[in-house]
Amino acid sequence: MPTPFTAMSFNLRNMRAGDGDDGWEHRVEAVGRAIHLATPDILGTQEGYMPQIESLKSMLPEYGCVATGRDNGADEGETCALFYLHSRWKLLSSGTFWFSETPHVAGSHHWTHHLRRICTWATLEDNASGWPVTVCCVHLDHESVSARANSIDMLMEPWQFMPGAPATGTSIVMGDFNMTPDDTDLNRLLAPKTGWNDSWIKACSGTTLSSSAHDGTFHDFTGRTDMGRIDYILTRGGIKTRTARIWNQRDSATGRFASDHFPISAELELLPEA
């Protein structure tokens, strides 16, 4: 039987944002420390340009990585990268699709997107049990409601855009949705009939935790917890959520925050498919 594993989502804040003292060059080691502290078995990152991903690769040699630049399908533009622990997972297949009317055309964007938006995915096999899980990393549009709505439509059944992934199998979608829990389109995705579940809500159910105005994940380098929960780890199929966490502490070495988002994680357990 497989042991529980930890999935983590982390918006890195892109290196070209002009953040001064919070610029990437001042934060990169703090990001590495935050990841090592959480020790995820699977990590999804958003906003990182390829030099940022290369820095993480050098700090995380125990992980494999799947990453694609959203502007050209290679090395240009922000990524939604996936890292997976070699000791736990074998990579079976992977790819990227674009949130557009032509999802397999690299660099495509429609639906009033200001920027290109992608989903990078990987099907991983648990080394102990041989059971597969397909993991998607996304960063939805920050401006256009219609773009997010169309992206949510694609995430209802993402397998149709992922050649090589098991259709409707055990799956995780993680990332920055730029939607708070009361968003109509997010709730369409989380309707009972879809099978998708919010790991934070699952972990809070029946505990003293609750989804509240103070479980925000975006904080703009302030550390505030009331600016909105917009980062999620969603599950479907043979996955049980055990615990969930928002990592809202400052870096132990610098006293500053590793990013303008708090990383989030969920302890999950693979279950045999019915």
Secondary structure, DSSP 8 states (H G I E B T S, - for coil): ----EEEEEEE---TTS--GGGSHHHHHHHHHHHHHHH--SEEEEES--HHHHHHHHHH-TTEEEE---TTTSSSSS--EEEEEETTTEEEEEEEEEESSSSTTSTT---TT-SS--EEEEEEEEETTT--EEEEEEEE--SS-HHHHHHHHHHHHSGGGG-TTS-TT-SEEEEEE-S--TT-HHHHHHTSGGG--EEHHHHHHTTSS----TT--SB-TTTT-S-S---EEEEEESSEEEEEEEE-----TTTSS-SSSB--EEEEEEE----
